Every structure is written in C-alpha cells, then in structure tokens.
C-alpha cells in the first residue's frame, strides 16, 4: 500500500515539475503581447459583436413575422388545406 502511495506521489511531483518548467519556458512576454490590443482592434471587435447581435435580432424578428403570417389562416383556408391534405393522403394509399 505504501508503495502505491509513494508511486502516486512521485507521479504527481513529476507532472507538477513538468508543468512548472513549461510555464517558465514560455515566459510572460508572449501572453502579455497577446493581451494587448490596439484601440482599432478593440473597436473593430466591438463593432463585430454589435453587428452579430443586430443580425441575430433581425433574423429572430423575421422568424416571428413568418410565424404570425402562418398562424393567421381563415377558417375557410384551413378547411381547404385539410381537404387537400386528405385528398393527397387518399391518392398516396392507392
């Protein structure tokens, strides 16, 4: 039992050492440069996000409009549609 615990401890220590050395090898300069964006890049990103929300909102409105139009059938239109579907089903069964 002690051997298993000791082996797990050694494995954990080895992985921790590998992870720590990888962080040192990378350095903080690479991450800092990636974090710093110019004003133009930030502005462009803001505009891209706003455009995405605008397009999404417009698409949602279009879907709602289509749903409203499809819901507004008169009783005569619904009856005609039902009869057409029943006729089509009868023809398929033949």
N, C-alpha and C positions, 0 to 999 in steps of 0.2 A: 504494500500500500504506500509506503513511504517513497519507494522508487517511482511510482506513478506520479505522486505529488511533486517530487523533485524534477521529473522529466517535464511535467506541465509547467513548472516554474521556469525551467531553463528555456523552454519553447517560447513562453511569454516574454522573457527577458530578451531573447534573440529578436523576436518580432519588434519589440519596443526599440531596440538599438537600431535596427534597420530603418524603421520609420523616422527616428530622430536624425539619422545620418542623411536620409533622403531630403528632409527639410533643410538641413544645413547646406547641402549641395545645390539646392535650388536658389537659395538666397531670397531676400525680401525685395530686391530690386525689380524682379520680373513681375511680382504681384502688384507692387506699387505703380508700375508703369501701366499695367492693365486697368487699374482702378481709376487712374487719372484720365478724364475725357475732356476734350476741348469744349468750349461753350457751343460751338457749332454742332458737335456730335450730340451733346445733350439736347439741344434744341431740335435737331433732326429726329432724335429718338422720341421726344415728346410729341412732335407732330405725327410721327408714325403711329404712336399709340392712340392719339386722338382720331386719326383717320380710321383706324381699325374699329374704334367704338362707333364712329359715325356710320360706317358701312354696316356694322352689325345691327345698329338701331334701325337703319333703313331697311335692311333685309327682314327684320322682325316685323316692321310695320307692313311691308309688302305681304308677308305671310298672313298677318291678321286681316288685311284687306281682302285677300283671296278667300279666307275662311268666311268672312262676313258675306261676301257675294255668293258663296256656295250655300250658305245657310238660308238665304232669302229666296227660296223657291215658293211659288204659289201652290195652293192645293192642286190645281189643275196640272201644273208641271210635274208635281210629284206623282200624281196618278198616271200621267202619260209615261213617265220614266219607269214606274213599277210595271205597267203593262208591257212596255218594250223589253224589259228585263225578263219578264215571264215568257214572252214570245221567244226570245233568244234562247232561253233555257229549254223550252219545248223543242226547238229546232236542233239543239245540240244532242238531245236524247235520242233523236231519230236516227 
